[in-house]
Amino acid sequence: MKKFMNAVNDILNESLRGFAAAHADIVSLHRNPVFVTRAGSPKQGKVALISGGGSGHEPLHAGFVGRGMLDAACPGQVFTSPTPDQMAATATAVDGGAGVLFIVKNYSGDMMNFEMGADMASVANATVVTNDDVAVENSTYTTGRRGVAGTVVVERIVGAVAEDGADLAACKARGERVNQATRSMGVALTSCTVPAAGRPTFDIGEKEMEMGVGIHGEPGRRRVALAPADEIARTMMEAITSDLAPKAGAPLLLLVNGFGGTPLMELYLMYDAARRFCAGRNLTVARSLVGNYTTSLDMAGCSITVSQFDDELIGLWDKPLHTAALRWGC
């Protein structure tokens, strides 16, 4: 295993310290317990958005803390849920008097710990659960579908709504609506390597790929032979669109997300294949996003996310955004 690190047990702390120093104009790092908030005092009268989960998926979630998106993020150890005391302390720190909305990916550890954290929090709160992965109905860490890269779309849209002054109930309703209009699927060409383990999470042949892989390296739908990019994209898009059933001509967001070990050249190639699939079925790509947003450490592979938008959601997507990982209109 070759990684830039000093000691396995120090990776998260040192990475967070570097992240906070590099983006000190946007975020502040808190310790004991550990969480990341927007720099400065909480905005009074605004619903605060909190997300989080195991580390190793950067920039999810701390990279999306900032104007137009999250107010705070709770990072756990690599692929390990943050603890309830982190969520409770974060909620207290960012509450501006309008309550807190937790955005939680559907993984058993996250669900359990965020529920306990919400119960411990001394502020009004609600929860949105993301479960956009169409690959499998139940998996190693979940009951029901996994929450994956579609979480970024939910965080962005709800972030825009909250910035405009929507109340807690409206923010929750909007998050649930966007989640229901979003589907994702991933494919892995290689495994990831968790630093503490020191070896790949799973073994895969040079001419194999895992179709429907999870962001922690969980098994997908099936292990299959490596195929041309067009065929891979078609398989993923057929699964996504058959489940989402987008209306012909309706505006779509098309997100091609890298898992950490795939060059941008290949991600844009996959985007081209997915967009051509849409064009061949009278599906309109109105907004696009390509890059590493919900990674799996050093895994080679990608996921595709499709969200069915309308004019209102496009307007919200386009509103000013300023985070470490995403920014426009500022």
C-alpha positions as CSV (number, residue, x, y, z in Angstrom):
1,M,0.0,0.0,0.0
2,K,1.4,3.4,-1.0
3,K,-0.3,6.4,0.4
4,F,0.7,9.9,1.5
5,M,0.4,9.6,5.3
6,N,2.4,9.8,8.5
7,A,0.4,7.3,10.6
8,V,-2.8,5.5,9.9
9,N,-4.5,6.9,13.0
10,D,-3.6,10.5,12.2
11,I,-4.9,10.6,8.6
12,L,-8.3,12.0,9.2
13,N,-7.2,14.7,11.7
14,E,-4.3,15.8,9.5
15,S,-6.5,15.9,6.4
16,L,-9.2,17.9,8.1
17,R,-6.6,20.3,9.5
18,G,-5.3,20.9,6.0
19,F,-8.7,21.2,4.5
20,A,-9.7,23.9,7.1
21,A,-6.5,25.8,6.6
22,A,-6.8,25.7,2.8
23,H,-10.4,27.0,2.9
24,A,-10.3,29.2,6.1
25,D,-12.5,31.8,4.3
26,I,-15.3,29.3,3.9
27,V,-15.1,26.8,6.9
28,S,-14.1,26.4,10.5
29,L,-12.9,23.2,12.1
30,H,-14.1,22.3,15.5
31,R,-12.7,19.6,17.8
32,N,-13.9,17.5,20.7
33,P,-16.1,16.5,19.0
34,V,-15.0,17.0,15.5
35,F,-17.2,18.8,13.0
36,V,-16.9,21.4,10.2
37,T,-19.1,24.6,10.0
38,R,-19.3,27.6,7.8
39,A,-16.9,30.3,8.9
40,G,-18.4,33.0,11.1
41,S,-21.6,33.0,13.2
42,P,-24.7,31.1,12.2
43,K,-27.2,33.1,10.1
44,Q,-30.1,34.0,12.3
45,G,-33.5,32.9,11.1
46,K,-32.1,30.4,8.5
47,V,-32.7,26.6,8.7
48,A,-29.2,25.0,9.2
49,L,-28.4,22.0,7.0
50,I,-26.1,19.3,8.5
51,S,-24.8,16.2,6.7
52,G,-22.0,13.8,7.3
53,G,-20.8,10.2,7.2
54,G,-17.7,8.2,7.1
55,S,-14.6,9.8,5.6
56,G,-13.1,8.6,2.4
57,H,-15.8,10.1,0.1
58,E,-14.2,13.6,-0.2
59,P,-15.3,16.2,-1.0
60,L,-18.5,14.7,0.4
61,H,-19.5,16.2,2.9
62,A,-17.2,18.9,4.3
63,G,-16.4,20.1,0.8
64,F,-20.0,21.2,0.4
65,V,-20.1,23.4,3.5
66,G,-20.7,27.0,2.5
67,R,-23.1,29.5,1.0
68,G,-25.9,27.8,-0.9
69,M,-25.3,24.4,0.5
70,L,-24.5,22.9,3.9
71,D,-24.0,24.8,7.2
72,A,-22.0,21.9,8.7
73,A,-20.6,18.4,8.2
74,C,-19.8,15.6,10.7
75,P,-16.9,13.5,9.5
76,G,-16.5,10.0,10.9
77,Q,-13.4,7.8,10.5
78,V,-12.9,6.2,7.1
79,F,-16.1,4.4,6.0
80,T,-17.4,4.7,9.6
81,S,-20.4,6.7,10.8
82,P,-19.8,9.8,12.9
83,T,-21.0,9.5,16.5
84,P,-24.3,10.9,17.9
85,D,-22.4,13.4,20.1
86,Q,-20.9,14.9,16.9
87,M,-24.4,15.5,15.4
88,A,-25.8,17.0,18.7
89,A,-22.9,19.3,19.2
90,T,-23.0,20.4,15.5
91,A,-26.7,21.1,15.7
92,T,-26.2,23.4,18.7
93,A,-23.3,25.2,17.0
94,V,-25.1,26.1,13.8
95,D,-28.7,26.6,14.9
96,G,-29.8,30.1,14.0
97,G,-33.2,29.8,15.6
98,A,-35.1,28.2,12.7
99,G,-34.1,24.6,13.4
100,V,-31.8,22.1,11.8
101,L,-32.3,19.7,8.9
102,F,-30.1,16.5,8.9
103,I,-29.4,15.1,5.4
104,V,-28.5,11.4,5.9
105,K,-27.4,8.7,3.5
106,N,-29.3,5.4,3.9
107,Y,-26.7,3.4,5.7
108,S,-27.5,1.5,8.9
109,G,-24.8,3.1,11.0
110,D,-25.5,6.6,9.7
111,M,-29.3,6.2,10.2
112,M,-28.9,4.9,13.8
113,N,-26.3,7.5,14.9
114,F,-28.1,10.5,13.3
115,E,-31.3,9.4,14.9
116,M,-29.7,9.3,18.3
117,G,-28.0,12.6,17.6
118,A,-31.3,14.2,16.6
119,D,-32.8,13.0,19.8
120,M,-29.9,14.4,21.8
121,A,-30.0,17.8,20.0
122,S,-31.5,20.6,22.0
123,V,-32.9,22.3,18.9
124,A,-35.9,21.7,16.6
125,N,-34.8,19.3,13.8
126,A,-36.0,17.1,11.0
127,T,-34.3,14.5,8.7
128,V,-34.2,13.8,5.0
129,V,-32.9,10.3,4.0
130,T,-31.2,9.9,0.6
131,N,-31.6,6.5,-1.2
132,D,-30.9,7.1,-4.8
133,D,-28.9,4.0,-5.7
134,V,-30.8,1.7,-8.1
135,A,-28.2,-1.1,-8.1
136,V,-29.5,-3.2,-5.3
137,E,-32.5,-3.0,-2.9
138,N,-30.6,-4.2,0.1
139,S,-26.8,-4.3,0.6
140,T,-24.0,-5.0,3.1
141,Y,-24.7,-1.8,5.1
142,T,-28.3,-1.0,4.4
143,T,-31.9,-2.0,4.6
144,G,-33.3,-0.5,1.4
145,R,-31.4,1.4,-1.2
146,R,-28.1,3.1,-0.6
147,G,-27.6,6.9,-0.5
148,V,-24.8,7.8,-2.9
149,A,-23.9,10.7,-5.3
150,G,-27.5,11.9,-5.5
151,T,-27.0,13.2,-2.0
152,V,-25.0,16.0,-3.5
153,V,-28.0,17.1,-5.6
154,V,-30.3,17.0,-2.5
155,E,-27.8,19.1,-0.5
156,R,-27.5,21.6,-3.2
157,I,-31.2,22.2,-3.9
158,V,-32.2,22.2,-0.2
159,G,-29.2,24.5,0.4
160,A,-30.6,27.0,-2.1
161,V,-34.1,26.8,-0.6
162,A,-32.8,27.3,2.9
163,E,-30.7,30.3,1.8
164,D,-33.9,31.9,0.5
165,G,-35.5,31.6,3.9
166,A,-37.7,28.5,3.7
167,D,-38.8,27.1,7.0
168,L,-37.9,23.6,8.3
169,A,-40.9,21.8,7.0
170,A,-40.5,23.3,3.5
171,C,-36.8,22.4,3.4
172,K,-37.6,18.8,4.4
173,A,-40.3,18.5,1.8
174,R,-38.0,19.9,-0.9
175,G,-35.3,17.5,0.0
176,E,-37.6,14.5,-0.1
177,R,-39.0,15.6,-3.5
178,V,-35.5,15.9,-5.0
179,N,-34.5,12.5,-3.6
180,Q,-37.5,10.9,-5.1
181,A,-36.6,12.5,-8.5
182,T,-33.0,11.2,-8.4
183,R,-31.4,7.9,-9.3
184,S,-27.8,6.7,-9.4
185,M,-25.7,3.7,-10.2
186,G,-22.0,3.0,-10.0
187,V,-19.4,0.7,-11.6
188,A,-15.9,-0.2,-10.2
189,L,-12.9,-1.2,-12.2
190,T,-10.7,-1.6,-9.2
191,S,-11.2,-1.9,-5.4
192,C,-10.4,0.8,-2.9
193,T,-7.8,0.4,-0.2
194,V,-8.8,1.5,3.4
195,P,-5.6,2.7,5.0
196,A,-6.2,0.8,8.3
197,A,-6.7,-2.4,6.3
198,G,-3.6,-2.0,4.1
199,R,-5.0,-4.1,1.2
200,P,-7.8,-3.8,-1.4
201,T,-11.3,-4.2,0.0
202,F,-12.1,-6.8,-2.7
203,D,-10.3,-8.7,-5.4
204,I,-11.2,-8.1,-9.0
205,G,-9.5,-9.4,-12.2
206,E,-7.8,-7.2,-14.7
207,K,-10.6,-7.9,-17.2
208,E,-13.5,-7.6,-14.8
209,M,-15.7,-4.9,-13.4
210,E,-18.3,-4.7,-10.5
211,M,-21.5,-3.4,-11.9
212,G,-23.6,-1.6,-9.3
213,V,-20.8,-1.3,-6.7
214,G,-21.4,0.7,-3.5
215,I,-19.3,3.6,-2.4
216,H,-17.6,1.5,0.4
217,G,-16.8,-1.3,-2.1
218,E,-20.0,-3.3,-1.4
219,P,-21.0,-5.8,-4.0
220,G,-23.2,-4.6,-6.8
221,R,-25.6,-6.4,-9.1
222,R,-23.0,-8.6,-10.7
223,R,-19.3,-9.2,-11.6
224,V,-19.0,-9.0,-15.3
225,A,-16.3,-8.8,-18.0
226,L,-14.9,-5.4,-18.8
227,A,-16.8,-3.8,-21.7
228,P,-16.5,-0.7,-24.0
229,A,-17.5,2.6,-22.3
230,D,-20.7,3.0,-24.4
231,E,-21.9,-0.4,-23.3
232,I,-21.1,0.3,-19.6
233,A,-22.9,3.7,-19.8
234,R,-25.9,2.2,-21.6
235,T,-26.3,-0.5,-18.9
236,M,-26.2,2.1,-16.1
237,M,-28.5,4.5,-17.9
238,E,-31.0,1.8,-18.7
239,A,-31.2,0.8,-15.1
240,I,-31.5,4.5,-13.9
241,T,-34.0,5.6,-16.5
242,S,-36.2,2.5,-16.2
243,D,-36.5,3.1,-12.5
244,L,-36.8,6.9,-12.7
245,A,-39.0,6.9,-15.8
246,P,-38.3,10.6,-16.7
247,K,-40.7,12.3,-19.0
248,A,-39.6,12.9,-22.5
249,G,-38.4,16.5,-23.0
250,A,-38.3,17.1,-19.2
251,P,-35.1,18.9,-18.1
252,L,-32.6,16.5,-16.5
253,L,-29.4,17.0,-14.4
254,L,-26.7,14.5,-15.5
255,L,-24.0,14.0,-13.0
256,V,-21.0,11.7,-13.8
257,N,-19.1,11.2,-10.5
258,G,-15.6,9.8,-10.1
259,F,-14.7,7.4,-7.4
260,G,-11.3,8.9,-6.8
261,G,-9.0,6.9,-9.1
262,T,-10.4,7.7,-12.5
263,P,-8.9,10.4,-14.7
264,L,-11.2,13.3,-15.8
265,M,-10.5,12.3,-19.4
266,E,-12.4,9.0,-18.8
267,L,-15.2,10.7,-16.7
268,Y,-15.9,13.1,-19.6
269,L,-15.9,10.2,-22.0
270,M,-18.5,8.5,-19.8
271,Y,-20.5,11.7,-19.7
272,D,-20.4,11.8,-23.5
273,A,-21.7,8.3,-23.7
274,A,-24.5,9.0,-21.1
275,R,-25.5,12.2,-22.9
276,R,-25.8,10.4,-26.2
277,F,-28.0,7.8,-24.5
278,C,-30.3,10.6,-23.4
279,A,-30.3,12.2,-26.9
280,G,-31.3,8.9,-28.4
281,R,-34.4,8.7,-26.1
282,N,-35.6,12.3,-26.3
283,L,-34.3,13.0,-22.8
284,T,-33.1,16.6,-22.4
285,V,-29.9,17.3,-20.4
286,A,-30.4,20.8,-19.0
287,R,-27.6,20.8,-16.4
288,S,-24.4,18.8,-16.1
289,L,-21.8,18.1,-13.5
290,V,-18.6,16.0,-14.1
291,G,-15.9,15.3,-11.5
292,N,-15.0,13.7,-8.2
293,Y,-17.8,14.6,-5.7
294,T,-18.7,11.3,-3.9
295,T,-15.5,9.2,-4.0
296,S,-14.4,5.9,-2.6
297,L,-10.8,6.7,-1.6
298,D,-8.7,5.5,-4.5
299,M,-11.2,3.3,-6.4
300,A,-11.2,3.4,-10.2
301,G,-14.7,3.7,-11.4
302,C,-17.6,6.1,-11.6
303,S,-21.3,6.6,-11.0
304,I,-24.0,8.2,-13.0
305,T,-26.8,10.2,-11.4
306,V,-29.9,11.5,-13.2
307,S,-32.3,14.0,-11.5
308,Q,-35.5,15.0,-13.1
309,F,-35.8,18.8,-12.8
310,D,-38.3,21.5,-13.7
311,D,-37.9,25.2,-14.2
312,E,-38.1,25.8,-10.5
313,L,-35.4,23.3,-9.6
314,I,-33.1,24.6,-12.4
315,G,-33.5,28.1,-10.9
316,L,-32.5,26.8,-7.5
317,W,-29.6,24.8,-8.9
318,D,-28.3,28.0,-10.6
319,K,-28.4,30.2,-7.5
320,P,-25.1,31.5,-6.1
321,L,-23.0,28.7,-4.5
322,H,-19.7,29.0,-2.7
323,T,-18.1,25.9,-1.2
324,A,-14.7,24.4,-1.3
325,A,-15.8,21.8,-3.9
326,L,-18.5,23.6,-5.9
327,R,-18.9,27.3,-6.6
328,W,-20.7,29.4,-9.2
329,G,-22.6,32.7,-9.4
330,C,-20.5,34.4,-6.7
